[in-house]
Amino acid sequence: MAQTEHLGLHQWEASDSFLRTDFNEDFAKIDGAVGQLRTRPEVGLYTGNGTPGSSGPRSFDLGFTPRVVVVKDVTATSYTGDNMYYTYQTLGFAAQGWPCKFAPNYEALAIIEGGFQVTTDFNSNGGRYIYLAFA
């Protein structure tokens, strides 16, 4: 009996006999493949808490391991009279195997199993951040 190239689904010829278990096996493969697809990015907001400090990077569990994550500092710039107070705004981009580095051995944003992690560049105390994560 022939099988499809990507999922190995059954391909019956006119003379082949088939069983209900063949169909159940195929449907389980299709359901598993569809379950791994994610057509929309995960979007979220978080407020920085000032870690890592000695505790290491701050991690975010997304329930899936993204291929790409983009994090943007969206902390507002404030105005007082004629004075404008700037907030350092940062944009970070990480892909699987390619963390966002601001120094040779310093990963500011990295993809981890089940989500992503940030260091103080994307986690200043009280800072506001938006992220997009693509599966």
N, CA, C and O atoms as CSV, one atom per row, in Angstrom:
chain,resi,resn,atom,element,x,y,z
A,1,MET,N,N,0.852,-1.175,0.000
A,1,MET,CA,C,0.000,0.000,0.000
A,1,MET,C,C,0.899,1.240,0.000
A,1,MET,O,O,1.874,1.304,0.750
A,2,ALA,N,N,0.575,2.203,-0.827
A,2,ALA,CA,C,1.335,3.444,-0.906
A,2,ALA,C,C,0.965,4.363,0.257
A,2,ALA,O,O,-0.098,4.233,0.865
A,3,GLN,N,N,1.881,5.303,0.549
A,3,GLN,CA,C,1.628,6.283,1.608
A,3,GLN,C,C,1.986,7.663,1.089
A,3,GLN,O,O,2.821,7.810,0.196
A,4,THR,N,N,1.335,8.684,1.666
A,4,THR,CA,C,1.633,10.055,1.263
A,4,THR,C,C,3.034,10.432,1.733
A,4,THR,O,O,3.562,9.848,2.680
A,5,GLU,N,N,3.629,11.419,1.058
A,5,GLU,CA,C,5.024,11.793,1.303
A,5,GLU,C,C,5.267,12.393,2.676
A,5,GLU,O,O,6.238,12.020,3.335
A,6,HIS,N,N,4.422,13.308,3.132
A,6,HIS,CA,C,4.725,14.079,4.341
A,6,HIS,C,C,4.188,13.470,5.630
A,6,HIS,O,O,4.883,13.487,6.646
A,7,LEU,N,N,2.993,12.942,5.618
A,7,LEU,CA,C,2.420,12.399,6.848
A,7,LEU,C,C,2.339,10.877,6.861
A,7,LEU,O,O,2.014,10.278,7.886
A,8,GLY,N,N,2.632,10.257,5.729
A,8,GLY,CA,C,2.562,8.798,5.681
A,8,GLY,C,C,1.142,8.273,5.771
A,8,GLY,O,O,0.906,7.213,6.351
A,9,LEU,N,N,0.189,9.010,5.198
A,9,LEU,CA,C,-1.206,8.567,5.202
A,9,LEU,C,C,-1.383,7.435,4.195
A,9,LEU,O,O,-0.666,7.341,3.199
A,10,HIS,N,N,-2.354,6.586,4.483
A,10,HIS,CA,C,-2.628,5.459,3.596
A,10,HIS,C,C,-3.151,5.936,2.246
A,10,HIS,O,O,-3.949,6.870,2.167
A,11,GLN,N,N,-2.687,5.279,1.187
A,11,GLN,CA,C,-3.156,5.547,-0.171
A,11,GLN,C,C,-3.581,4.202,-0.772
A,11,GLN,O,O,-2.747,3.426,-1.239
A,12,TRP,N,N,-4.865,3.946,-0.753
A,12,TRP,CA,C,-5.361,2.651,-1.179
A,12,TRP,C,C,-5.506,2.575,-2.693
A,12,TRP,O,O,-5.911,3.533,-3.351
A,13,GLU,N,N,-5.167,1.416,-3.218
A,13,GLU,CA,C,-5.462,1.071,-4.615
A,13,GLU,C,C,-6.822,0.388,-4.628
A,13,GLU,O,O,-7.323,-0.022,-3.581
A,14,ALA,N,N,-7.405,0.268,-5.777
A,14,ALA,CA,C,-8.739,-0.337,-5.885
A,14,ALA,C,C,-8.774,-1.757,-5.321
A,14,ALA,O,O,-9.800,-2.186,-4.793
A,15,SER,N,N,-7.686,-2.472,-5.425
A,15,SER,CA,C,-7.663,-3.862,-4.958
A,15,SER,C,C,-7.279,-3.998,-3.481
A,15,SER,O,O,-7.338,-5.101,-2.938
A,16,ASP,N,N,-6.886,-2.900,-2.817
A,16,ASP,CA,C,-6.464,-2.962,-1.412
A,16,ASP,C,C,-7.651,-3.113,-0.481
A,16,ASP,O,O,-8.711,-2.526,-0.698
A,17,SER,N,N,-7.454,-3.911,0.562
A,17,SER,CA,C,-8.448,-3.955,1.635
A,17,SER,C,C,-8.023,-2.924,2.688
A,17,SER,O,O,-6.850,-2.556,2.763
A,18,PHE,N,N,-8.961,-2.472,3.484
A,18,PHE,CA,C,-8.625,-1.481,4.504
A,18,PHE,C,C,-9.392,-1.769,5.775
A,18,PHE,O,O,-10.426,-2.438,5.769
A,19,LEU,N,N,-8.856,-1.246,6.866
A,19,LEU,CA,C,-9.435,-1.444,8.193
A,19,LEU,C,C,-9.788,-0.102,8.811
A,19,LEU,O,O,-9.235,0.935,8.447
A,20,ARG,N,N,-10.700,-0.144,9.733
A,20,ARG,CA,C,-11.053,1.075,10.470
A,20,ARG,C,C,-9.822,1.646,11.176
A,20,ARG,O,O,-9.693,2.865,11.282
A,21,THR,N,N,-8.925,0.800,11.655
A,21,THR,CA,C,-7.713,1.282,12.325
A,21,THR,C,C,-6.828,2.084,11.374
A,21,THR,O,O,-6.108,2.982,11.812
A,22,ASP,N,N,-6.872,1.769,10.071
A,22,ASP,CA,C,-6.126,2.558,9.089
A,22,ASP,C,C,-6.640,4.001,9.078
A,22,ASP,O,O,-5.854,4.948,9.072
A,23,PHE,N,N,-7.956,4.155,9.074
A,23,PHE,CA,C,-8.545,5.493,9.088
A,23,PHE,C,C,-8.223,6.224,10.388
A,23,PHE,O,O,-7.857,7.400,10.372
A,24,ASN,N,N,-8.359,5.526,11.511
A,24,ASN,CA,C,-8.065,6.155,12.805
A,24,ASN,C,C,-6.613,6.607,12.886
A,24,ASN,O,O,-6.318,7.678,13.416
A,25,GLU,N,N,-5.717,5.793,12.364
A,25,GLU,CA,C,-4.298,6.152,12.346
A,25,GLU,C,C,-4.069,7.404,11.497
A,25,GLU,O,O,-3.338,8.309,11.898
A,26,ASP,N,N,-4.700,7.446,10.324
A,26,ASP,CA,C,-4.564,8.625,9.448
A,26,ASP,C,C,-5.127,9.878,10.105
A,26,ASP,O,O,-4.500,10.937,10.068
A,27,PHE,N,N,-6.311,9.760,10.708
A,27,PHE,CA,C,-6.917,10.930,11.359
A,27,PHE,C,C,-6.059,11.422,12.525
A,27,PHE,O,O,-5.963,12.629,12.748
A,28,ALA,N,N,-5.440,10.516,13.264
A,28,ALA,CA,C,-4.556,10.916,14.363
A,28,ALA,C,C,-3.341,11.675,13.831
A,28,ALA,O,O,-2.910,12.652,14.443
A,29,LYS,N,N,-2.785,11.235,12.698
A,29,LYS,CA,C,-1.650,11.945,12.086
A,29,LYS,C,C,-2.065,13.339,11.620
A,29,LYS,O,O,-1.333,14.307,11.825
A,30,ILE,N,N,-3.230,13.443,10.997
A,30,ILE,CA,C,-3.720,14.740,10.523
A,30,ILE,C,C,-3.961,15.671,11.701
A,30,ILE,O,O,-3.559,16.834,11.668
A,31,ASP,N,N,-4.616,15.165,12.742
A,31,ASP,CA,C,-4.900,15.987,13.918
A,31,ASP,C,C,-3.607,16.467,14.576
A,31,ASP,O,O,-3.522,17.620,15.001
A,32,GLY,N,N,-2.612,15.605,14.663
A,32,GLY,CA,C,-1.333,15.996,15.250
A,32,GLY,C,C,-0.636,17.064,14.435
A,32,GLY,O,O,-0.065,18.000,14.994
A,33,ALA,N,N,-0.677,16.934,13.109
A,33,ALA,CA,C,-0.033,17.923,12.238
A,33,ALA,C,C,-0.749,19.264,12.311
A,33,ALA,O,O,-0.098,20.307,12.357
A,34,VAL,N,N,-2.069,19.253,12.323
A,34,VAL,CA,C,-2.829,20.502,12.419
A,34,VAL,C,C,-2.604,21.154,13.779
A,34,VAL,O,O,-2.535,22.379,13.872
A,35,GLY,N,N,-2.490,20.357,14.825
A,35,GLY,CA,C,-2.253,20.893,16.161
A,35,GLY,C,C,-0.919,21.611,16.278
A,35,GLY,O,O,-0.760,22.480,17.135
A,36,GLN,N,N,0.043,21.262,15.429
A,36,GLN,CA,C,1.341,21.916,15.472
A,36,GLN,C,C,1.361,23.226,14.688
A,36,GLN,O,O,2.285,24.025,14.836
A,37,LEU,N,N,0.357,23.444,13.864
A,37,LEU,CA,C,0.297,24.683,13.091
A,37,LEU,C,C,-0.223,25.816,13.962
A,37,LEU,O,O,-1.126,25.624,14.776
A,38,ARG,N,N,0.340,26.966,13.789
A,38,ARG,CA,C,-0.128,28.139,14.510
A,38,ARG,C,C,-0.142,29.266,13.487
A,38,ARG,O,O,0.910,29.759,13.080
A,39,THR,N,N,-1.318,29.663,13.084
A,39,THR,CA,C,-1.423,30.614,11.987
A,39,THR,C,C,-1.346,32.065,12.437
A,39,THR,O,O,-1.039,32.946,11.634
A,40,ARG,N,N,-1.617,32.322,13.701
A,40,ARG,CA,C,-1.545,33.693,14.205
A,40,ARG,C,C,-0.449,33.801,15.254
A,40,ARG,O,O,-0.210,32.855,16.003
A,41,PRO,N,N,0.209,34.936,15.310
A,41,PRO,CA,C,1.238,35.076,16.355
A,41,PRO,C,C,0.604,35.220,17.729
A,41,PRO,O,O,-0.529,35.683,17.860
A,42,GLU,N,N,1.332,34.826,18.723
A,42,GLU,CA,C,0.954,35.078,20.118
A,42,GLU,C,C,1.396,36.500,20.432
A,42,GLU,O,O,2.557,36.847,20.215
A,43,VAL,N,N,0.502,37.310,20.930
A,43,VAL,CA,C,0.798,38.705,21.255
A,43,VAL,C,C,0.539,38.895,22.739
A,43,VAL,O,O,-0.463,38.411,23.267
A,44,GLY,N,N,1.438,39.597,23.412
A,44,GLY,CA,C,1.240,39.822,24.831
A,44,GLY,C,C,1.949,41.068,25.318
A,44,GLY,O,O,2.819,41.618,24.643
A,45,LEU,N,N,1.563,41.495,26.493
A,45,LEU,CA,C,2.171,42.635,27.180
A,45,LEU,C,C,2.666,42.167,28.534
A,45,LEU,O,O,2.075,41.277,29.144
A,46,TYR,N,N,3.741,42.762,28.999
A,46,TYR,CA,C,4.176,42.496,30.361
A,46,TYR,C,C,4.859,43.733,30.915
A,46,TYR,O,O,5.338,44.590,30.173
A,47,THR,N,N,4.893,43.803,32.230
A,47,THR,CA,C,5.570,44.890,32.930
A,47,THR,C,C,6.846,44.330,33.540
A,47,THR,O,O,6.833,43.289,34.197
A,48,GLY,N,N,7.936,45.031,33.314
A,48,GLY,CA,C,9.214,44.583,33.842
A,48,GLY,C,C,9.235,44.599,35.361
A,48,GLY,O,O,8.590,45.434,35.995
A,49,ASN,N,N,9.982,43.667,35.935
A,49,ASN,CA,C,10.094,43.610,37.389
A,49,ASN,C,C,11.533,43.781,37.871
A,49,ASN,O,O,11.821,43.607,39.055
A,50,GLY,N,N,12.441,44.127,36.939
A,50,GLY,CA,C,13.809,44.408,37.336
A,50,GLY,C,C,14.720,43.210,37.481
A,50,GLY,O,O,15.916,43.378,37.718
A,51,THR,N,N,14.186,41.987,37.344
A,51,THR,CA,C,15.066,40.825,37.410
A,51,THR,C,C,15.840,40.755,36.103
A,51,THR,O,O,15.361,41.366,35.147
A,52,PRO,N,N,16.938,40.110,35.949
A,52,PRO,CA,C,17.242,38.894,36.622
A,52,PRO,C,C,18.017,39.053,37.915
A,52,PRO,O,O,17.796,38.279,38.847
A,53,GLY,N,N,18.911,40.017,38.013
A,53,GLY,CA,C,19.748,40.031,39.200
A,53,GLY,C,C,20.498,38.723,39.319
A,53,GLY,O,O,21.062,38.245,38.334
A,54,SER,N,N,20.517,38.140,40.489
A,54,SER,CA,C,21.234,36.881,40.692
A,54,SER,C,C,20.393,35.668,40.323
A,54,SER,O,O,20.903,34.549,40.293
A,55,SER,N,N,19.097,35.879,40.039
A,55,SER,CA,C,18.217,34.745,39.775
A,55,SER,C,C,18.234,34.287,38.318
A,55,SER,O,O,17.590,33.290,37.992
A,56,GLY,N,N,18.939,34.973,37.445
A,56,GLY,CA,C,18.997,34.584,36.040
A,56,GLY,C,C,17.925,35.283,35.224
A,56,GLY,O,O,17.183,36.110,35.754
A,57,PRO,N,N,17.835,34.960,33.935
A,57,PRO,CA,C,16.869,35.625,33.058
A,57,PRO,C,C,15.425,35.361,33.482
A,57,PRO,O,O,15.131,34.353,34.125
A,58,ARG,N,N,14.536,36.271,33.118
A,58,ARG,CA,C,13.103,36.100,33.363
A,58,ARG,C,C,12.517,35.332,32.191
A,58,ARG,O,O,12.747,35.688,31.035
A,59,SER,N,N,11.762,34.283,32.480
A,59,SER,CA,C,11.199,33.416,31.448
A,59,SER,C,C,9.700,33.608,31.315
A,59,SER,O,O,9.005,33.905,32.287
A,60,PHE,N,N,9.211,33.432,30.085
A,60,PHE,CA,C,7.784,33.509,29.785
A,60,PHE,C,C,7.368,32.217,29.104
A,60,PHE,O,O,7.918,31.849,28.067
A,61,ASP,N,N,6.393,31.527,29.693
A,61,ASP,CA,C,5.887,30.269,29.152
A,61,ASP,C,C,4.739,30.579,28.207
A,61,ASP,O,O,3.737,31.167,28.615
A,62,LEU,N,N,4.879,30.185,26.939
A,62,LEU,CA,C,3.842,30.421,25.941
A,62,LEU,C,C,3.027,29.171,25.638
A,62,LEU,O,O,1.991,29.250,24.978
A,63,GLY,N,N,3.484,28.024,26.114
A,63,GLY,CA,C,2.800,26.778,25.804
A,63,GLY,C,C,3.237,26.195,24.460
A,63,GLY,O,O,2.731,25.151,24.047
A,64,PHE,N,N,4.165,26.852,23.780
A,64,PHE,CA,C,4.754,26.336,22.549
A,64,PHE,C,C,6.130,26.969,22.415
A,64,PHE,O,O,6.403,28.011,23.011
A,65,THR,N,N,6.985,26.344,21.641
A,65,THR,CA,C,8.319,26.891,21.403
A,65,THR,C,C,8.279,27.719,20.128
A,65,THR,O,O,8.109,27.162,19.043
A,66,PRO,N,N,8.430,29.023,20.230
A,66,PRO,CA,C,8.340,29.858,19.034
A,66,PRO,C,C,9.567,29.721,18.140
A,66,PRO,O,O,10.642,29.329,18.593
A,67,ARG,N,N,9.390,30.047,16.883
A,67,ARG,CA,C,10.516,30.111,15.946
A,67,ARG,C,C,11.140,31.492,15.983
A,67,ARG,O,O,12.352,31.647,15.833
A,68,VAL,N,N,10.288,32.502,16.186
A,68,VAL,CA,C,10.727,33.900,16.193
A,68,VAL,C,C,9.989,34.639,17.301
A,68,VAL,O,O,8.795,34.424,17.510
A,69,VAL,N,N,10.704,35.513,18.013
A,69,VAL,CA,C,10.095,36.392,19.014
A,69,VAL,C,C,10.629,37.805,18.793
A,69,VAL,O,O,11.825,38.013,18.586
A,70,VAL,N,N,9.712,38.766,18.842
A,70,VAL,CA,C,10.070,40.180,18.770
A,70,VAL,C,C,9.553,40.830,20.038
A,70,VAL,O,O,8.387,40.654,20.393
A,71,VAL,N,N,10.406,41.581,20.729
A,71,VAL,CA,C,10.008,42.299,21.945
A,71,VAL,C,C,10.324,43.772,21.741
A,71,VAL,O,O,11.399,44.126,21.255
A,72,LYS,N,N,9.376,44.631,22.118
A,72,LYS,CA,C,9.538,46.080,21.973
A,72,LYS,C,C,9.216,46.752,23.292
A,72,LYS,O,O,8.184,46.483,23.907
A,73,ASP,N,N,10.103,47.621,23.715
A,73,ASP,CA,C,9.860,48.463,24.886
A,73,ASP,C,C,8.835,49.520,24.468
A,73,ASP,O,O,9.077,50.273,23.525
A,74,VAL,N,N,7.706,49.582,25.152
A,74,VAL,CA,C,6.669,50.565,24.827
A,74,VAL,C,C,6.436,51.523,25.989
A,74,VAL,O,O,5.374,52.136,26.096
A,75,THR,N,N,7.436,51.646,26.858
A,75,THR,CA,C,7.337,52.565,27.982
A,75,THR,C,C,7.167,53.977,27.436
A,75,THR,O,O,7.906,54.388,26.541
A,76,ALA,N,N,6.223,54.706,27.952
A,76,ALA,CA,C,5.892,56.039,27.437
A,76,ALA,C,C,6.978,57.050,27.763
A,76,ALA,O,O,7.655,56.960,28.788
A,77,THR,N,N,7.123,58.003,26.876
A,77,THR,CA,C,7.965,59.166,27.122
A,77,THR,C,C,7.082,60.204,27.800
A,77,THR,O,O,5.946,60.416,27.375
A,78,SER,N,N,7.575,60.842,28.828
A,78,SER,CA,C,6.738,61.789,29.566
A,78,SER,C,C,7.174,63.228,29.316
A,78,SER,O,O,8.336,63.494,29.009
A,79,TYR,N,N,6.243,64.131,29.449
A,79,TYR,CA,C,6.484,65.559,29.238
A,79,TYR,C,C,6.111,66.324,30.503
A,79,TYR,O,O,5.110,66.015,31.149
A,80,THR,N,N,6.911,67.314,30.852
A,80,THR,CA,C,6.598,68.227,31.951
A,80,THR,C,C,6.941,69.624,31.461
A,80,THR,O,O,8.116,69.971,31.342
A,81,GLY,N,N,5.943,70.409,31.182
A,81,GLY,CA,C,6.194,71.750,30.647
A,81,GLY,C,C,6.968,71.656,29.347
A,81,GLY,O,O,6.547,70.963,28.421
A,82,ASP,N,N,8.096,72.347,29.269
A,82,ASP,CA,C,8.920,72.326,28.067
A,82,ASP,C,C,9.950,71.199,28.091
A,82,ASP,O,O,10.705,71.026,27.134
A,83,ASN,N,N,9.982,70.440,29.170
A,83,ASN,CA,C,10.980,69.375,29.306
A,83,ASN,C,C,10.400,68.030,28.895
A,83,ASN,O,O,9.286,67.680,29.284
A,84,MET,N,N,11.137,67.305,28.131
A,84,MET,CA,C,10.719,65.972,27.726
A,84,MET,C,C,11.703,64.987,28.333
A,84,MET,O,O,12.916,65.150,28.204
A,85,TYR,N,N,11.178,63.967,28.993
A,85,TYR,CA,C,12.008,62.952,29.611
A,85,TYR,C,C,11.952,61.702,28.737
A,85,TYR,O,O,10.894,61.095,28.573
A,86,TYR,N,N,13.079,61.332,28.190
A,86,TYR,CA,C,13.130,60.190,27.286
A,86,TYR,C,C,13.275,58.888,28.061
A,86,TYR,O,O,13.956,58.824,29.084
A,87,THR,N,N,12.633,57.879,27.562
A,87,THR,CA,C,12.820,56.529,28.068
A,87,THR,C,C,13.563,55.764,26.994
A,87,THR,O,O,13.189,55.820,25.823
A,88,TYR,N,N,14.587,55.066,27.367
A,88,TYR,CA,C,15.343,54.275,26.404
A,88,TYR,C,C,14.432,53.182,25.860
A,88,TYR,O,O,13.966,52.322,26.608
A,89,GLN,N,N,14.183,53.219,24.568
A,89,GLN,CA,C,13.282,52.238,23.973
A,89,GLN,C,C,14.076,51.264,23.123
A,89,GLN,O,O,14.892,51.658,22.289
A,90,THR,N,N,13.826,50.003,23.348
A,90,THR,CA,C,14.617,48.947,22.750
A,90,THR,C,C,13.717,48.009,21.954
A,90,THR,O,O,12.578,47.748,22.340
A,91,LEU,N,N,14.239,47.510,20.844
A,91,LEU,CA,C,13.559,46.496,20.046
A,91,LEU,C,C,14.490,45.304,19.950
A,91,LEU,O,O,15.668,45.457,19.625
A,92,GLY,N,N,13.975,44.126,20.226
A,92,GLY,CA,C,14.787,42.923,20.134
A,92,GLY,C,C,14.127,41.884,19.254
A,92,GLY,O,O,12.902,41.761,19.238
A,93,PHE,N,N,14.931,41.138,18.524
A,93,PHE,CA,C,14.473,40.098,17.618
A,93,PHE,C,C,15.313,38.852,17.877
A,93,PHE,O,O,16.542,38.917,17.871
A,94,ALA,N,N,14.649,37.715,18.106
A,94,ALA,CA,C,15.372,36.452,18.300
A,94,ALA,C,C,14.700,35.369,17.471
A,94,ALA,O,O,13.475,35.331,17.357
A,95,ALA,N,N,15.500,34.500,16.900
A,95,ALA,CA,C,15.015,33.330,16.182
A,95,ALA,C,C,15.638,32.099,16.826
A,95,ALA,O,O,16.627,32.210,17.551
A,96,GLN,N,N,15.069,30.934,16.569
A,96,GLN,CA,C,15.622,29.715,17.157
A,96,GLN,C,C,17.091,29.595,16.775
A,96,GLN,O,O,17.440,29.602,15.595
A,97,GLY,N,N,17.927,29.487,17.767
A,97,GLY,CA,C,19.359,29.381,17.544
A,97,GLY,C,C,20.060,30.712,17.333
A,97,GLY,O,O,21.283,30.743,17.197
A,98,TRP,N,N,19.320,31.812,17.303
A,98,TRP,CA,C,19.885,33.147,17.064
A,98,TRP,C,C,19.338,34.119,18.096
A,98,TRP,O,O,18.429,34.885,17.777
A,99,PRO,N,N,19.852,34.120,19.316
A,99,PRO,CA,C,19.366,35.049,20.337
A,99,PRO,C,C,19.732,36.496,19.991
A,99,PRO,O,O,20.634,36.749,19.193
A,100,CYS,N,N,19.030,37.414,20.592
A,100,CYS,CA,C,19.338,38.842,20.465
A,100,CYS,C,C,20.446,39.150,21.463
A,100,CYS,O,O,20.261,39.011,22.672
A,101,LYS,N,N,21.602,39.570,20.947
A,101,LYS,CA,C,22.757,39.847,21.799
A,101,LYS,C,C,23.123,41.317,21.699
A,101,LYS,O,O,23.211,41.870,20.603
A,102,PHE,N,N,23.336,41.948,22.850
A,102,PHE,CA,C,23.812,43.327,22.886
A,102,PHE,C,C,25.300,43.386,23.195
A,102,PHE,O,O,25.897,44.462,23.199
A,103,ALA,N,N,25.893,42.235,23.451
A,103,ALA,CA,C,27.333,42.073,23.662
A,103,ALA,C,C,27.650,40.636,23.257
A,103,ALA,O,O,26.742,39.806,23.209
A,104,PRO,N,N,28.902,40.322,22.966
A,104,PRO,CA,C,29.233,38.987,22.455
A,104,PRO,C,C,28.701,37.816,23.286
A,104,PRO,O,O,28.217,36.837,22.718
A,105,ASN,N,N,28.778,37.894,24.582
A,105,ASN,CA,C,28.333,36.781,25.428
A,105,ASN,C,C,27.124,37.140,26.286
A,105,ASN,O,O,26.939,36.581,27.367
A,106,TYR,N,N,26.311,38.060,25.813
A,106,TYR,CA,C,25.184,38.547,26.604
A,106,TYR,C,C,23.903,38.447,25.785
A,106,TYR,O,O,23.693,39.216,24.847
A,107,GLU,N,N,23.060,37.505,26.142
A,107,GLU,CA,C,21.797,37.303,25.432
A,107,GLU,C,C,20.695,38.110,26.111
A,107,GLU,O,O,20.283,37.786,27.225
A,108,ALA,N,N,20.223,39.148,25.451
A,108,ALA,CA,C,19.163,39.987,26.005
A,108,ALA,C,C,17.784,39.364,25.811
A,108,ALA,O,O,16.879,39.590,26.614
A,109,LEU,N,N,17.623,38.580,24.745
A,109,LEU,CA,C,16.360,37.931,24.409
A,109,LEU,C,C,16.696,36.609,23.744
A,109,LEU,O,O,17.493,36.575,22.807
A,110,ALA,N,N,16.101,35.519,24.214
A,110,ALA,CA,C,16.399,34.209,23.644
A,110,ALA,C,C,15.156,33.330,23.679
A,110,ALA,O,O,14.321,33.440,24.577
A,111,ILE,N,N,15.054,32.472,22.699
A,111,ILE,CA,C,13.979,31.485,22.652
A,111,ILE,C,C,14.415,30.277,23.476
A,111,ILE,O,O,15.547,29.803,23.370
A,112,ILE,N,N,13.496,29.797,24.290
A,112,ILE,CA,C,13.735,28.596,25.101
A,112,ILE,C,C,12.594,27.623,24.851
A,112,ILE,O,O,11.585,27.979,24.242
A,113,GLU,N,N,12.756,26.414,25.315
A,113,GLU,CA,C,11.704,25.410,25.175
A,113,GLU,C,C,10.421,25.916,25.834
A,113,GLU,O,O,10.405,26.180,27.036
A,114,GLY,N,N,9.356,26.051,25.062
A,114,GLY,CA,C,8.062,26.469,25.584
A,114,GLY,C,C,7.854,27.969,25.678
A,114,GLY,O,O,6.796,28.396,26.141
A,115,GLY,N,N,8.817,28.797,25.260
A,115,GLY,CA,C,8.613,30.241,25.352
A,115,GLY,C,C,9.872,31.032,25.051
A,115,GLY,O,O,10.621,30.705,24.130
A,116,PHE,N,N,10.097,32.080,25.840
A,116,PHE,CA,C,11.280,32.917,25.639
A,116,PHE,C,C,11.734,33.477,26.977
A,116,PHE,O,O,11.002,33.429,27.966
A,117,GLN,N,N,12.952,34.009,26.997
A,117,GLN,CA,C,13.475,34.622,28.213
A,117,GLN,C,C,14.137,35.943,27.874
A,117,GLN,O,O,14.646,36.143,26.771
A,118,VAL,N,N,14.118,36.848,28.859
A,118,VAL,CA,C,14.704,38.175,28.692
A,118,VAL,C,C,15.616,38.483,29.874
A,118,VAL,O,O,15.487,37.908,30.955
A,119,THR,N,N,16.547,39.413,29.632
A,119,THR,CA,C,17.370,39.934,30.706
A,119,THR,C,C,16.937,41.379,30.949
A,119,THR,O,O,15.909,41.813,30.430
A,120,THR,N,N,17.697,42.105,31.714
A,120,THR,CA,C,17.274,43.438,32.143
A,120,THR,C,C,17.021,44.412,31.002
A,120,THR,O,O,16.293,45.386,31.191
A,121,ASP,N,N,17.600,44.183,29.815
A,121,ASP,CA,C,17.332,45.073,28.688
A,121,ASP,C,C,15.861,45.068,28.296
A,121,ASP,O,O,15.357,46.060,27.769
A,122,PHE,N,N,15.177,43.972,28.546
A,122,PHE,CA,C,13.752,43.845,28.249
A,122,PHE,C,C,12.955,43.543,29.514
A,122,PHE,O,O,11.924,42.872,29.462
A,123,ASN,N,N,13.441,44.043,30.652
A,123,ASN,CA,C,12.759,43.758,31.908
A,123,ASN,C,C,13.086,44.791,32.982
A,123,ASN,O,O,13.192,44.449,34.160
A,124,SER,N,N,13.246,46.047,32.583
A,124,SER,CA,C,13.546,47.070,33.594
A,124,SER,C,C,12.336,47.252,34.501
A,124,SER,O,O,11.195,47.145,34.053
A,125,ASN,N,N,12.584,47.522,35.746
A,125,ASN,CA,C,11.523,47.631,36.737
A,125,ASN,C,C,10.522,48.705,36.327
A,125,ASN,O,O,10.880,49.875,36.191
A,126,GLY,N,N,9.267,48.305,36.131
A,126,GLY,CA,C,8.197,49.231,35.749
A,126,GLY,C,C,8.100,49.478,34.253
A,126,GLY,O,O,7.142,50.105,33.801
A,127,GLY,N,N,9.068,49.000,33.468
A,127,GLY,CA,C,9.006,49.160,32.018
A,127,GLY,C,C,7.861,48.341,31.440
A,127,GLY,O,O,7.468,47.319,32.003
A,128,ARG,N,N,7.335,48.796,30.320
A,128,ARG,CA,C,6.243,48.063,29.663
A,128,ARG,C,C,6.750,47.550,28.319
A,128,ARG,O,O,7.445,48.254,27.586
A,129,TYR,N,N,6.385,46.310,28.017
A,129,TYR,CA,C,6.894,45.630,26.840
A,129,TYR,C,C,5.770,44.887,26.127
A,129,TYR,O,O,4.848,44.370,26.758
A,130,ILE,N,N,5.865,44.844,24.822
A,130,ILE,CA,C,4.951,44.055,24.008
A,130,ILE,C,C,5.781,43.008,23.277
A,130,ILE,O,O,6.915,43.273,22.877
A,131,TYR,N,N,5.210,41.817,23.104
A,131,TYR,CA,C,5.942,40.784,22.366
A,131,TYR,C,C,5.031,40.134,21.329
A,131,TYR,O,O,3.815,40.057,21.504
A,132,LEU,N,N,5.647,39.672,20.252
A,132,LEU,CA,C,5.015,38.854,19.236
A,132,LEU,C,C,5.836,37.584,19.116
A,132,LEU,O,O,7.055,37.642,18.953
A,133,ALA,N,N,5.186,36.455,19.196
A,133,ALA,CA,C,5.875,35.176,19.109
A,133,ALA,C,C,5.222,34.352,17.992
A,133,ALA,O,O,4.009,34.140,17.989
A,134,PHE,N,N,6.032,33.903,17.066
A,134,PHE,CA,C,5.545,33.141,15.927
A,134,PHE,C,C,6.008,31.696,16.044
A,134,PHE,O,O,7.188,31.434,16.277
A,135,ALA,N,N,5.079,30.757,15.882
A,135,ALA,CA,C,5.414,29.333,15.937
A,135,ALA,C,C,6.024,28.880,14.634
A,135,ALA,O,O,6.372,27.708,14.489
